[in-house]
Amino acid sequence: MTEVNLDRSAPTGEADAAWLQNELGEAHKTIRSLLRQLSKEQQRHAETARAYNMTVANLVEVTRENNALERERDMWRARAEGALTPFKIGGLTLELTPAEVSAIRKAMARLHHPDAGGDAERMKAWNAALDPLES
């Protein structure tokens, strides 16, 4: 029979401990390297998100400005074409498009037309006020 040396635990245990310590050191290096890469990627992501948010904010602002300019352009175009008609109520002057005048006439007819149970005099007054605006 062969003899088994049971006293090998000390040298083998020290070699295993050294090997494990080396492996642990290598694992720590790998972890530090991965953490550095993760940090760089997080910084890139944060910069990309910041740039995206700035782009969206700029687009919203440009769209808002564009809409305001389009409204102003349409108003000036309508004034140049004479499409807006001034409507004076007391000290207030409204500039109305023909479509708006028509909508007001229809709404007042629904409220004040005698066939709908309204007051005929009020309907006449509204018609008298709105007739010059549609011509």
C-alpha positions as CSV (number, residue, x, y, z in Angstrom):
1,M,0.0,0.0,0.0
2,T,1.0,3.5,-0.6
3,E,1.3,5.8,2.3
4,V,-0.8,9.0,2.2
5,N,0.8,12.0,3.8
6,L,-1.9,13.5,5.9
7,D,0.4,16.4,6.8
8,R,0.0,18.0,3.4
9,S,-2.8,20.2,4.6
10,A,-0.5,22.9,5.7
11,P,1.5,23.5,2.5
12,T,-1.5,22.8,0.3
13,G,-3.7,25.1,2.4
14,E,-1.1,27.9,2.1
15,A,-0.8,27.4,-1.7
16,D,-4.6,27.4,-2.0
17,A,-4.8,30.5,0.2
18,A,-2.1,32.2,-2.0
19,W,-3.9,31.1,-5.2
20,L,-7.2,32.4,-3.8
21,Q,-5.6,35.7,-2.7
22,N,-4.3,36.1,-6.3
23,E,-7.7,35.3,-7.8
24,L,-9.3,37.7,-5.4
25,G,-6.8,40.4,-6.5
26,E,-7.5,39.7,-10.1
27,A,-11.3,39.9,-9.5
28,H,-10.8,43.3,-7.7
29,K,-8.9,44.6,-10.7
30,T,-11.6,43.4,-13.1
31,I,-14.3,45.0,-10.9
32,R,-12.4,48.3,-10.7
33,S,-12.0,48.3,-14.5
34,L,-15.7,47.5,-15.0
35,L,-16.7,50.2,-12.5
36,R,-14.5,52.8,-14.5
37,Q,-16.2,51.7,-17.7
38,L,-19.6,51.9,-16.1
39,S,-18.8,55.4,-14.8
40,K,-17.7,56.6,-18.3
41,E,-20.9,55.1,-19.8
42,Q,-23.1,56.8,-17.2
43,Q,-21.4,60.1,-17.9
44,R,-21.9,59.6,-21.7
45,H,-25.6,58.7,-21.0
46,A,-26.1,61.8,-18.8
47,E,-24.5,64.0,-21.5
48,T,-26.7,62.5,-24.1
49,A,-29.8,62.9,-22.0
50,R,-28.9,66.5,-21.3
51,A,-28.4,67.2,-25.0
52,Y,-31.7,65.5,-25.8
53,N,-33.6,67.6,-23.2
54,M,-32.0,70.8,-24.5
55,T,-33.0,69.8,-28.1
56,V,-36.6,69.1,-27.0
57,A,-36.7,72.4,-25.1
58,N,-35.4,74.3,-28.1
59,L,-37.9,72.6,-30.4
60,V,-40.7,73.5,-28.1
61,E,-39.6,77.1,-27.9
62,V,-39.1,77.3,-31.7
63,T,-42.5,75.8,-32.3
64,R,-44.1,78.3,-29.9
65,E,-42.4,81.2,-31.6
66,N,-43.3,79.8,-35.0
67,N,-47.0,79.5,-34.0
68,A,-47.0,83.1,-32.7
69,L,-45.4,84.3,-36.0
70,E,-47.9,82.4,-38.1
71,R,-50.8,83.9,-36.1
72,E,-49.3,87.4,-36.5
73,R,-48.7,86.7,-40.2
74,D,-52.3,85.5,-40.7
75,M,-53.6,88.6,-38.9
76,W,-51.6,91.0,-41.1
77,R,-52.6,89.1,-44.2
78,A,-56.2,89.2,-43.2
79,R,-56.0,92.9,-42.5
80,A,-54.3,93.5,-45.8
81,E,-57.0,91.5,-47.6
82,G,-59.7,93.3,-45.6
83,A,-61.1,90.1,-44.2
84,L,-61.3,91.3,-40.7
85,T,-64.2,93.6,-39.9
86,P,-64.2,95.8,-36.9
87,F,-67.1,95.3,-34.6
88,K,-67.7,97.9,-31.8
89,I,-69.5,97.1,-28.6
90,G,-69.4,100.1,-26.3
91,G,-65.7,101.1,-26.0
92,L,-64.5,97.7,-27.2
93,T,-63.6,97.0,-30.8
94,L,-63.3,93.4,-32.0
95,E,-61.9,92.5,-35.4
96,L,-63.9,89.5,-36.7
97,T,-63.6,87.3,-39.7
98,P,-66.6,86.5,-41.9
99,A,-66.7,83.0,-40.4
100,E,-66.8,84.5,-36.9
101,V,-69.6,86.9,-37.8
102,S,-71.6,84.0,-39.3
103,A,-71.0,81.9,-36.1
104,I,-72.2,84.8,-33.9
105,R,-75.3,85.3,-36.1
106,K,-76.2,81.5,-35.8
107,A,-75.7,81.5,-32.1
108,M,-77.8,84.6,-31.6
109,A,-80.5,83.1,-33.8
110,R,-80.6,80.0,-31.7
111,L,-81.0,82.1,-28.6
112,H,-83.3,85.0,-29.8
113,H,-85.2,83.8,-32.9
114,P,-89.0,84.1,-32.3
115,D,-89.5,80.6,-33.7
116,A,-87.2,79.3,-31.0
117,G,-89.1,81.2,-28.2
118,G,-86.8,84.2,-28.3
119,D,-87.5,87.9,-28.4
120,A,-88.1,89.3,-31.9
121,E,-86.7,92.7,-31.0
122,R,-83.5,91.3,-29.7
123,M,-83.1,89.3,-32.9
124,K,-83.7,92.4,-35.0
125,A,-81.1,94.3,-33.0
126,W,-78.5,91.5,-33.5
127,N,-79.3,91.3,-37.2
128,A,-78.9,95.1,-37.5
129,A,-75.5,95.0,-35.7
130,L,-74.2,92.0,-37.8
131,D,-75.5,93.0,-41.3
132,P,-72.9,95.6,-41.9
133,L,-70.1,93.2,-41.0
134,E,-71.0,90.6,-43.6
135,S,-71.1,93.0,-46.6
